[in-house]
Amino acid sequence: MVSEHTRSELEEYIGQVPSFIEALPESAADHAWGMMRDLELSETDLPTREKALVGLGAAAAIQCPYCVHFHRAESKMEGVTDDELSEAIGVASTVRYFSTVLHGTEIDMDEFERETAEIVEYVEQQQAAPGDD
């Protein structure tokens, strides 16, 4: 159940009160809507197109069919192409894959952080180098 204020906002923003929000107790529903409204639907540092792709990648990684469905539709609404959808899912799968490798092999975090810093420094140097024209 949602409060009347939240019901009004939901109807104004998205045209309805979705069943997944309605299923929550009022205090949680109001809070959940606030997070969705403020992070996903409001103007923030990330454009809505990027937020939709982040949502899709996370949804694919956690294997939530509900979230995948929603964020695919959201991404399409933001003009994301099928190739871009595939790439976002591919990036998410790569992150999940290497997370499994890192955790399973118990890579030392300090060593990983040092290697990451070295990689970043190297790539930044390569990007700053004058081109070979």
N, C-alpha and C positions, 0 to 999 in steps of 0.2 A: 504494500500500500504506500502511496506517495502523498505528501502534503498537497494541499490545494495550490500553494505557490509553485511547487515543483511541477505539478500537473500542468499548470498554465504555461510555465516555461518550456516544458517538453513539447507541448502542443504547438507553441509558437516556433520553436527551433526546428522540430522534426515532424510535426504534424500528428503525433500520437504519443501515447505512453506505451513503450514496448513491454511485452510480457516479462522479459527478464528483469526490468526495473520494477514492474508492478509486483513481482514475486518476492521482493525484498521487504523487510520491515521498514516502516516509515523512516526511521533515523538513518538506516543504511541506504535506502533508496534516495533520500535527499542528498546524502554525501556522495553516492555513486554518480548521480546525475551531475553534481557539482564538478567532480573530477572530469567526467566526460565533456561537459560543457567548456570548462576552463582549459583543458589540455588539448582536446581533439577538435572542438568546434570553434573556439575563439581564436582571434589573431594572437599568435605567439611568435617567437623567434624563428620557428620552422614554418615554412609554407604548408598549407593543408595537403598538397600533393606529396610532400616528403613525409608528413605524418602518416598518411595513408599507406605509403610503402613501408615505413617502419612498423606499423601495425600489422601489415601482411607478413613481413618477415618474422616478426615475433610470433604471430599466430601459427605460421607454418612450422616454426621451430618447436613450439609447444604442442603441436598437432591437435589444435582445437578446430574442429570443422565449422563450428558456429562463427568463430572469429575470422577464420579464413574466408568464409562466405561473405561476411560483412565487409572486411577490409578489401577484398577483391572488388566488390561492388563500389565501395568508396573510392578505390583507386581508379576504376574505370570512369567514375563520375568526374574525377579530377584530370581526365585525359591521359592516363597512363596506358601505354600500348601493351599488347600481349607480350611482346619481346621484353619490355621493361618489367612486366609482372614476373616473367620467367627468370629474369636476372635477379630481381629482388629475392625470389624464393631460392635461387642458387646461392646468393650471398648468405642467406640465413642458414642454408644447409651446410655451407662451408664452415661457418662459425660453430655450428653444432658439432660437426665432425671434429674439428681441431680442439674444441673444448673437451670432447670425449678422449682424444689422444692425450692432451695435456693432463687431464685428471687421472686417466688410467695409467699413465707412465710416471705420474707424480713428479713432473718437472719442477725443479726448484724455482720458487717465485722470484727470489732475488736475481737469479741467473736470467730468468725470463725477462724481468724488467731491464736488466743491463743490455741484453740482446736487443730488446725493443728500442731502447734509447740509441744504440749503435745503428740500427736499421733506419730509424727516423733521421739521424744525423747524416747518414750516407745518402739517403734519398733526397733530403733537402739540398745537400751539396750538388748532387747530380742535376737537380732542377734549377739550381742557381748558376750552373756552369754555362758559359756561352755555347751556343749551338755550333755544330761542325758544318757550316754552310759552304 
